[in-house]
Amino acid sequence: MKKRTLSVLLTAAMAVSMLAGCGSKTEAPAETAPAATQEAGGEAGGETAAPAEGGTLVYWSMWESTEPQGQAIQKAIDAFTAETGIKVDAQFKGRTGIREGLQPALDAGTNIDLFDEDIDRVNKTWGQYLLDLEDLAKAADYEATANAGLIGACREVGDGTLKSIPYQPNVFAMFYNQSIFDEAGVTAVPTTWEELDAACAKIKEAGYVPITDDDAYITCLFGYHMCRLVGYERTSEIVKNGEWDDPAVLKTAEAFADFAKKGYFSENIASNVWPAGQNMELAGGTAAMYLNGSWLPNEVQAMAGDDFKWGCFSYPAVEGGVDGTNASNYGAQVFAINKNSKNAEAAFQLICKITKGEFDQVLAEESNGIPADTTNTEWPAMVQCAQPVMEQLTVRYPWAAGAEDNADMTPIIKENMLKLVGGSISAQEFVDALKK
């Protein structure tokens, strides 16, 4: 796994790079873009041309129009149209709509200029449909104020080429209720499994549930622990090849079985259907910790209330493991341009408008998310707790830290992890179930 320094990604004290092209916070998007190749479906010429088909860009979004992200993006689109005269047909599909509908639509030749989803899904699942963005990004000097770590991640998952533009960065880590930690006397975040064990004991003694989870995210617990023990590459091999006899699998199961025996998991964890764990238990104030993404505080804001004190720490290191707290699943949502788009330059101009300067900050503020533009150094209060976690990261895990790298095994791992943390099966029974 490649390692990279992410301090530029998330340090509030970084120097502001020289702004140019669509990287500018104060100027309109760059008027000049490179002539796209005929193979890329772009239009030749110096200045950005208006879209050919009815003067309208077609954008498929992963967001609902009623979500804060969808509303913020619509504001950026309105400003873009007012400035350029280019209309945008924004189709807010939601997660299910875009995951189930985008590929069939692209295969059918539907007119779609750009779309968005998470970094791994866009580059891996839909990689064959993506336009190479290197020339467009270079002409706009896009990277002058871009998040270097995330741009590097986009190139990594794009097989060495920039085929997507990141926005709304995120990190997957242990989010917790600071008030429960304070009441229980947990004065420092756990950095090792032993320290987590001690913290859980104090939290349980104080009358709270140490850890909750649910069916949507339980595989991540398995993946993270495996990766701490043997790293992502080996974890992925084990999951893909069914090498369940590897000692790391039993060792991981034993760690969770031990916590289940000690009563550290919610008594509802085996039957929790998302979002029960995060809404009823974490936001409800009965559970202290939940392995989830930096989008979590925004999702439960209405239930948690304004006085909820958020904390965050990286999944702890384990004895004899190869990865420590510097490793995590981090990434972003990304924009991509359809390789068959006839309006690539205008589409990239719109991406600049959404991911740079004013509207990057609007998106962060309205969704309680993390800014992508490095000149936007003010993080919303609810996610400031994640900033120290992200600053220390040098190793990136893909989604679920390898636990979902074999689609056929994902439901089996999920089912048996819920049983394991719920205390209904032993560590060996967990391994045996995977081997079947």
N, C-alpha and C positions, 0 to 999 in steps of 0.2 A: 504494500500500500504506500503510495507516495505521501511524503510529509511536506507540509508547507507552513510558513509562519502566517498566522492570521491576525497579528497585532494591528496591521493596517486595516483589517476588516472592522475592528470594533473599538478602537481607542479614541476617546473623546479629545485627546490632546494632539492628534496628528496634525501635521501641517496641511494647509489647503493647497492642493495642486493647482497649477495654472489651468484655467477653464478655457475650453475651446469647443467649437461646433455645438452639438446638441448637449455637451456636458455643461454648458453655461446655466447658471441658476437664474440669470436676469434677462438673457436674451431669448428671442424666439428660436425654435429649432433651426439648425443649419439649413440654408437654402441650397447649398451645394452638396451633392452626393456623387459617388462614382457611377459611371455608366455600368449597369449590371450586364453580365453576359447574356447572350440569347438563351443559353442553356438554363440560366437561373430564372428566366422568365421576366427579367427586369427590363426597364425602358432605357434606351440610350439617351445621352444628352447630359449637359452640365447641371442645369437646375432641376430640382425635384419636380417631376411631372405629376399633375393631378391623376388620380386613378382613371384607367381607361374605361372601365365598365360602369357607365352611368355616373361617373364622378364619385363613386362610393367605395370605401374600404369595407371589407367584410371581416369582422372580428368575432371569433367564438371564445367566450369567457368561461372559466371554471366557476365563477362566482354567480350567486343569485343577485338579481338587481336590487333586492332589499337588504343585502348584507353590507356592512360598512365598506368592505373592499370594493364591491360593485358600485356603491354610491360614489366613492372617491374616484374610481376609474372613470365613471361617467362624467364627473366634473372636469377631469383632465381632457376627456374626449370633446366636451363642449367647448373648452378653451382652444383646443387644437383646431376644431372646425371654424371657430370664430377668427382665428389667426390666419389660417391657410386657405379656407374655403373648401377644404376637402371634407366631405361627409363620411361618417362612419356608421355602418350598420352593426351595432353592438348587440350580439345575441348572447344573453346571459343564461347559459345552459345549466349551471350548477355542476357539482362533482359527478353525479350519476349521469347526467345528460351528456357531458363531454367525454367521460370515460367509455360510455356505451355507444355514443353516436359519432364521435369524430372520425375514427378510422374508416367506418363504412362510408361516411360522407366523402372523405378524401379519396377513397378507392373509386367512388362513383363519379369523381370529377366535379363535385360541388364547388362553387366559387367561394373559397375561404382564403383570405390573404394572410391572416395571422391568428394565433391561438395561444393559450397559456395553460399550464398545469405544473406539477412539481418537477424538479430538475431531473430526477431519474426516469420518471414516466415519459416525459417529453423526449429525452435523448435516447433512451433505450427502447421503449415500446414503440414510439413513433419516429424513431431516428431516420427511417428511410424517406420520410416526407419533408425533411428539413432543408432549408436553404443555408449554405455557408455564408456566415455573416462577417467574416474577417475583413473584407474590403470595405463594407459599409461602416463597420466599427472604426476602422483605421481612418477613413475619410472624415468621420465626425469627431475624431479624437475621443471616442467614447470612454476609453479606459483612464483618461486623465483624472476623473473623479469617481471611477467605478470601484467597487469593492474587489480588491485584487484577489483575495482568497476565493471568492465566489466565481469570479471570472475564470480563475484557474480550475475550479471544480467543474465549471461548464465545459471547458476544453477537455478535461480528463474524461468526463462521461460522454463527450462528443468525439471520442477517439482521436484527441489531439487537435481538434478544430472547433472554433467557436461557432456553434449552431443555435445558441439560445442566449438570451439576455436575462440575468437574474433580477428579481425584485422581491421585496418583502422577505428578507432573510429570516431563517428560523434555526433553532437549535433544539435537540431532543435531550432532556435531562430530567433530574429529579426536582420537581416543583413542590414547594411545601408551605405550610401555614406557619409563619414566623411566630405568631402569638402562641401556638401550641408548643413550639420549641422553647419559647421563653418560659412558659408556665411549667414545662417539664424539666427545665434546667439544662437543656441542650444548648451549650454556649458556643459551639463551633460546628460547622458543617462536617459531616463524615467524609473522609477521603479514602478510607479503607473499609473492607467488609466488616472487620472487627469493630471499627468505630461506628458503623451503621448498626450493628448488633447492639452495641451499648446504648446508642440513641433510641433505638426501638424499645429497649427495656424500660428506659426512663419515661418514654411517651406512654407506653402501656400502663405503667405504674401510676401515671397522672390521670388515667381514665379515658385515654383516647386510643383510637385505632392507628397504629403506626403507618401502615401502607394499604392503599386501596388500588384497584385496577378493574378492568372489564374486558369483555370479549374483543373489543376493537384494538386494544394495545397490549394484550397479555403476551403475544409472541415477542414483543420488544424486550421484555424482561429476560427471556431465554436467550435472545440474540446478544444482548449486551453482556450478560454474564459469560457466555461462551467466548465472545470477542476479548473480554478482559483476560480470560485464561489462555487462549491460543491465537488471538488476532483474527481479523476479518477474513483474510484469504483462506485460512484453515477452517474457520467456521463455515464459510460458504461451501468449501469442498465437502465437508461432513454432511451438510444439509442436502446438497445437490446429489451426492453419491450414496446417501443412506448409510454412512459409516457410523452407525449408532453405537458400535462397540468401542469407539474412541473413548478413552478414560475421561475426557473433558465433559462428555455428555452426562455421565453418572455423577461426576463431581458437581456439575451445575445443578442437577436435580437434587443432590444431597443438600446443597446450600439452601434451596427453596423449601425442601422438606423440613429442614431444621427450623427455618423461620415460621413455617406453618405450625409445627409442633409447639413452638414458643408463643403462639397466638399473636404474631406480628401482622398477619394479614386480616383484612375485613372478613367477618363471618359471612358476608354476602358475596364475596369475591367470585366464588365459583359460578354464581348465577347472575352476576351483574351484566346487563346488556347496556352497551354504551347508549346514552351518557350517564347512566345511573351512578357510576363511581365518582365521576367528576362533579356531577350536579348535586346529588343527594348527600354524599359523604365528604368530599373535599370542600366544596363550596359551602356545604351545610355545616361545616365546622366540627365534624366528628372524626374525620381522618386527617392525618398530618401530611402524608406524602403520596405522590402519584408520578410515575414515570411518564412524561408526556412532552408535548412541544411548546414552544414559546407562544403559540397561538392560544394556549389554554386560558391565561388570565382574561383575555377578551371574551372567550366563549362563555365563561361562567360569571362575568362581571355583574349581571343583573341579580344573580342568586347569591354571590359572595358578598356583595355590598361594597361601598366605598372604603370601609374601614378594614377590609381584609389586607393583611400584611404579607406580601408575597416574598418567598425566598427561593433560591435555586442553587443546586450543586450538581457537579458532574457525577455520573454513576461511579461508585467507589472502585478502587483497585482491589484485586484479590491476591491472596498469597500465592506466590509462584507464577503469577500471570505475566503476559508479555506486553499488555497495554495498560496504561494508567489513565488518570483523569484528563489527560491531554487529548483523548480520543473520544469522538462522539459522532452521532449522525447530525450533521448540520447541512444546510442547503438553502433553498429558496424556491419560490415559484419562479417560473421563467416564461418569457415570451419567445415564440419561434415564428418564423415566416415560412409559409408553404413554398416549397421549391418551384411549384408551378404558378405562383402568383405573378401576375402581370404588373403588380404595383409594389414591388419590393422596397423601392426607395421611400415611397410615401408611408409604407407600413413601418419601416425603421424610424422614420421621423416621428410617427405616433408613439412608438416604443420609447423614444427619447423623452417625449413629453410626459409620459406616465412615470418613468423611472428616474428622472433627473430633477433636481432643484425643487421648485415649489410643490409640485404634485406628488413627488416622492415623500416629502414631509407631510403633506395632507393625508396621504395614504397611511403613513405611520401613525399619525395622531388620531385619525378617525377609527382605525382598527386596532389601536394599541399594539402596533407592530414595530419592527426594527427597520430603520431607514436603510436604503441601498446605496444612496449617494453619500460618499464619504465627507462631503461638506455639510451634510445634515447631521450634526453631532449630538443633538438633543434627542434622547430616547424617551418615549412615554414612560411615566412613572411606574406603571404596572410591570413593565418588562426590564426595568433597569437592573433588577436582580440577576438577569441572565448575562449582563455585560461582562462581569469578571469571568464567567464560565467560558464564554466565547473567546475572550482575549487569550486564554491559555491553550486553545485547541491547535494542534498541529497534525492530527490524523483524522481523516474523514471516513466514517462508516456510511454505507448506503442505508436506505430505509430498513428499519427493523434489525439493523446490524447483522444481516445475513440470514435471519430466522425465516424469512419468506422468499429465499432465493430458489426454492423448489415449490412451485405452485401446487403440486399434487400433495405435498406434505404440510402445507400451511394449515389447513383445517384440522389435521391430526395433531400437530404441535399445539395449536390453539386449544383444542378440546382437552388434551391431556395436561397442558400447563394449568388450565383452570381447575382441573381435578387435583393436581399436585399442590398448588398454593392453597386450595380449599381443604386440603388434608384428607381427601378420600382415597388417594393412592400413595404408595411409597415411591422413593426415588428409583428403585429397581423396577417397580411396576411401570413407572413412566418410561424408562428405557425400553422395557419389553414391548410396550404399546407402540413405540416408534419403530421397533424392529419388525413388528408384524406387518 
